[in-house]
Amino acid sequence: MARVNLSGMTVEALMDLRKRVEARLVEHRAELQKQLGQMDALVGGARVVRRGGSVLKGRKVPPKYRGPSGETWAGRGARPVWLVAAIKRGKKLDDFLIDKSARKGWKKRRSKR
């Protein structure tokens, strides 16, 4: 590919160069879309769309632990300051459970069949 001195070109020459570049980009885009169409035909038209992140991100969960002053924690993320301080004083994590049945672990979800 030849080197072009853009600073030495006239405005008309630059505009012409711009038109040629745009035309080449349009050709290249059409070529890529044609290739994509051929690939879609090979896989039956099904496209895979990938999304980053977790499915659970941003979902609210009910609180699992309650502190002595009414503060709550869902059990996700870093432990809150009030809980860390209480554990250092000798309390156990289970002492703050809201639902005592949560000690037994997760319940299996029933199938809706």
C-alpha positions as CSV (number, residue, x, y, z in Angstrom):
1,M,0.0,0.0,0.0
2,A,1.4,3.4,-1.0
3,R,2.1,6.0,1.6
4,V,0.1,9.2,1.2
5,N,1.2,12.6,2.4
6,L,-2.0,14.0,3.7
7,S,-0.6,17.3,4.8
8,G,0.5,18.1,1.3
9,M,-2.8,17.3,-0.3
10,T,-5.4,19.8,-1.3
11,V,-8.9,19.9,0.2
12,E,-10.4,18.5,-3.0
13,A,-7.9,15.7,-3.1
14,L,-8.7,14.9,0.6
15,M,-12.4,14.9,-0.1
16,D,-11.9,12.5,-3.0
17,L,-9.7,10.3,-0.8
18,R,-12.5,10.3,1.8
19,K,-15.1,9.2,-0.8
20,R,-12.9,6.4,-2.0
21,V,-12.3,5.2,1.6
22,E,-16.0,5.3,2.4
23,A,-16.8,3.3,-0.8
24,R,-14.2,0.7,0.1
25,L,-15.7,0.4,3.6
26,V,-19.1,-0.1,2.1
27,E,-17.8,-2.8,-0.1
28,H,-16.0,-4.5,2.8
29,R,-19.2,-4.3,5.0
30,A,-21.3,-5.9,2.2
31,E,-18.7,-8.7,1.9
32,L,-18.7,-9.3,5.6
33,Q,-22.5,-9.4,5.7
34,K,-22.5,-11.9,2.9
35,Q,-20.1,-14.1,4.8
36,L,-22.2,-13.8,7.9
37,G,-25.3,-14.9,5.9
38,Q,-23.4,-17.9,4.6
39,M,-22.4,-18.9,8.2
40,D,-26.0,-18.4,9.4
41,A,-27.2,-20.8,6.7
42,L,-24.7,-23.4,7.8
43,V,-25.9,-23.4,11.4
44,G,-29.5,-23.2,10.5
45,G,-30.0,-19.5,11.2
46,A,-29.5,-19.9,15.0
47,R,-27.3,-17.3,16.6
48,V,-25.7,-17.5,19.9
49,V,-25.9,-14.4,22.0
50,R,-23.6,-14.3,24.9
51,R,-24.2,-11.9,27.8
52,G,-21.7,-11.3,30.5
53,G,-22.4,-11.4,34.2
54,S,-24.4,-13.6,36.5
55,V,-28.1,-14.4,36.2
56,L,-28.5,-13.5,39.9
57,K,-26.7,-10.2,39.7
58,G,-28.9,-7.4,41.0
59,R,-31.6,-9.6,42.4
60,K,-32.8,-8.9,45.9
61,V,-32.8,-11.7,48.4
62,P,-34.6,-11.8,51.7
63,P,-32.4,-11.1,54.8
64,K,-31.1,-14.2,56.5
65,Y,-29.5,-12.6,59.6
66,R,-30.8,-9.9,61.9
67,G,-28.7,-8.0,64.4
68,P,-29.6,-6.9,67.9
69,S,-30.5,-3.4,66.7
70,G,-32.7,-4.6,63.8
71,E,-30.0,-4.4,61.1
72,T,-30.2,-7.2,58.5
73,W,-27.9,-9.1,56.2
74,A,-28.8,-11.5,53.4
75,G,-25.6,-13.5,53.8
76,R,-24.1,-12.3,50.6
77,G,-21.0,-10.2,50.2
78,A,-18.7,-9.1,53.0
79,R,-20.0,-9.5,56.6
80,P,-21.3,-6.3,58.0
81,V,-19.4,-4.5,60.8
82,W,-22.1,-5.3,63.5
83,L,-21.8,-9.0,62.7
84,V,-18.0,-9.1,62.8
85,A,-18.0,-7.3,66.1
86,A,-20.6,-9.7,67.6
87,I,-18.6,-12.8,66.4
88,K,-15.4,-11.3,68.0
89,R,-17.4,-11.0,71.3
90,G,-18.1,-14.7,71.2
91,K,-21.4,-15.0,69.4
92,K,-22.0,-17.6,66.7
93,L,-23.4,-16.8,63.2
94,D,-26.3,-19.1,63.9
95,D,-27.4,-16.9,66.8
96,F,-28.4,-14.2,64.3
97,L,-30.4,-16.4,61.9
98,I,-33.9,-15.0,61.2
99,D,-35.4,-18.3,60.1
100,K,-34.2,-21.1,62.3
101,S,-35.0,-23.7,59.6
102,A,-32.2,-22.1,57.5
103,R,-29.7,-23.9,59.7
104,K,-30.6,-27.2,58.0
105,G,-29.4,-25.9,54.7
106,W,-31.1,-25.3,51.4
107,K,-34.4,-27.0,50.8
108,K,-34.9,-28.7,47.5
109,R,-37.3,-27.0,45.1
110,R,-40.2,-29.1,44.0
111,S,-40.8,-29.6,40.4
112,K,-43.9,-27.9,39.0
113,R,-44.9,-30.8,36.8
